[in-house]
């Protein structure tokens, strides 16, 4: 396994901030998730199975928490931030009415 995701997790765990945003691609996210769940000795076979089973789609948000006991996965590939007040998923900019672009939830 690559040492870069390990270094990234170590960097994050040593930060003093309580909320940190990380923006990355799906495959790196799944690798970081495998490291969070199984530790730095995660086997390639386990990672490959996670890579196939934990699909992501564009603009999905995954929330994790870290404390002295370890990592916790709170949400995976969530899209609630793209939902219009009508409940319709914002997957096409043409769905937002021109007269009320403030309809998106914040």
Protein Blocks (a to p, Z undefined) as FASTA:
>chain_A
ZZklmmmmmmmmmpmbfbdcddddfklmmmmmmmmmnojmlcfklmmmmmmmmccdehia
cdddddfkbccdfbghiaklmpcfkopacfbfklpcfklmmlpcZZ
